[in-house]
Amino acid sequence: MQRDGGPGGGAGGLGSGGSFTGASESLEIVGDHAYGISGKVPCDNNYTALLSFTSGNFYLVGSVQFHYADDTAPTDNAAYKIEFNDGVVVEMVITEADHATGVTLIPVIIPPYTKVLLAAKNSATSESHDQIGNITGRIYRG
């Protein structure tokens, strides 16, 4: 756990010089800001966690973005979901044709001490495709 109750502990984040060092395993806290970056995660036709964390003693106002990240052109539809405390709060399917334009930002407000899951799956076939889930925002305490 990071200072001031933040979850921290991810494998990525900021290095000693303050530069980005890689994908996160959870939410990273930097001052009054937070972010999580899953990196490429292979996803078949079962929901696969991209990011999973529990918020700390703060609420977060930010956005989530999902990306189809295969090195090849999109060939299947992808489903994405966001869960708070095991309940689905957003679920959507992006068609093969829409992957090229990307996914718009999904605004979120995450309450204190909330279990959060960003997950993705291939909704067309069992073939595996790389997906990325990102979350960025500002945290507020008190």
C-alpha positions in Angstrom: 0.0 0.0 0.0 1.3 3.4 -0.9 1.4 6.5 1.4 -2.0 8.0 2.1 -3.9 4.7 1.6 -3.4 4.3 -2.2 -3.2 0.8 -3.5 0.2 1.2 -5.3 2.3 -1.9 -5.6 2.1 -2.3 -9.3 5.1 -3.6 -11.3 5.2 -0.5 -13.4 4.9 3.1 -12.7 7.5 5.8 -12.2 11.1 5.0 -11.7 13.5 6.8 -9.5 13.9 9.5 -12.0 10.2 10.0 -12.3 10.0 8.4 -15.8 7.5 5.8 -16.9 8.9 2.3 -16.5 6.2 0.0 -17.8 2.8 -1.5 -17.5 1.0 -1.6 -14.1 -0.5 -4.4 -12.2 -2.8 -2.1 -10.3 -3.5 1.6 -9.8 -0.5 3.8 -9.4 -0.7 7.0 -7.3 1.4 10.1 -8.2 0.6 13.1 -6.0 -3.1 13.8 -6.6 -3.2 11.8 -9.8 -3.7 8.1 -10.5 -3.2 5.8 -13.5 -3.1 2.2 -14.5 -1.8 0.8 -17.8 -2.3 -2.9 -18.5 0.1 -3.3 -21.4 -0.9 -5.9 -24.0 -2.9 -8.8 -22.6 -4.0 -11.8 -24.8 -7.7 -12.3 -24.6 -9.7 -15.2 -25.9 -13.5 -15.7 -25.7 -13.5 -15.5 -21.9 -13.3 -12.2 -20.0 -9.7 -11.7 -19.0 -8.6 -9.1 -16.4 -6.6 -6.2 -17.9 -6.4 -4.2 -14.6 -7.7 -5.2 -11.1 -7.3 -3.1 -8.0 -9.1 -1.7 -4.9 -9.2 2.0 -4.5 -7.9 3.5 -1.3 -9.1 6.3 1.0 -10.0 8.6 -1.9 -12.4 8.8 -4.7 -11.1 9.0 -8.3 -12.6 11.1 -11.1 -11.2 10.0 -14.4 -11.6 8.0 -17.5 -11.1 4.4 -18.9 -10.0 3.6 -22.4 -9.8 0.2 -24.0 -7.6 -0.6 -27.1 -7.5 -3.5 -29.6 -3.7 -4.0 -29.6 -2.9 -6.9 -31.9 -0.1 -6.3 -34.4 -2.5 -7.4 -37.2 -5.6 -5.7 -38.5 -8.7 -6.3 -36.3 -10.5 -9.5 -37.4 -13.0 -10.0 -34.6 -15.4 -8.0 -32.3 -14.2 -7.4 -28.8 -16.2 -7.0 -25.6 -15.1 -4.8 -22.7 -16.4 -4.4 -19.2 -15.8 -2.4 -16.1 -16.9 -3.8 -12.7 -17.2 -2.2 -9.3 -17.3 -4.6 -6.4 -18.1 -7.5 -8.8 -21.0 -5.7 -10.4 -20.9 -4.7 -14.0 -21.2 -0.9 -14.5 -20.2 -0.7 -18.1 -20.2 -3.4 -20.8 -19.9 -2.9 -24.5 -18.9 -4.6 -27.8 -16.7 -2.9 -30.4 -17.1 -4.3 -33.8 -14.3 -5.3 -36.1 -14.9 -2.2 -38.3 -14.9 0.2 -35.3 -11.5 -0.8 -33.9 -9.7 1.4 -36.4 -11.3 4.5 -34.9 -10.4 3.5 -31.4 -12.7 3.6 -28.3 -13.8 6.9 -26.8 -13.0 7.7 -23.2 -15.4 6.3 -20.7 -15.8 8.7 -17.8 -15.8 7.1 -14.3 -16.1 8.1 -10.7 -14.7 5.4 -8.4 -15.7 5.6 -4.7 -13.3 4.9 -1.9 -12.4 1.3 -1.1 -14.0 -0.1 -4.3 -12.8 -3.2 -6.0 -12.3 -2.4 -9.7 -11.9 -4.7 -12.7 -11.2 -3.8 -16.3 -11.7 -6.8 -18.5 -11.8 -7.8 -22.2 -12.7 -10.7 -24.4 -13.0 -11.7 -28.1 -16.7 -11.8 -28.6 -16.7 -13.4 -32.0 -14.5 -16.5 -31.8 -12.1 -18.3 -29.4 -9.1 -16.8 -31.1 -6.8 -14.7 -28.8 -6.2 -11.0 -29.5 -4.1 -8.5 -27.5 -6.1 -5.9 -25.7 -5.0 -2.9 -23.5 -7.0 -1.2 -20.7 -6.0 2.2 -19.3 -7.3 4.3 -16.5 -6.3 7.9 -15.7 -7.7 10.4 -13.3 -7.4 12.8 -10.3 -7.9 11.6 -6.8 -9.6 13.5 -4.0 -9.4 12.8 -0.3 -11.5 14.0 2.6 
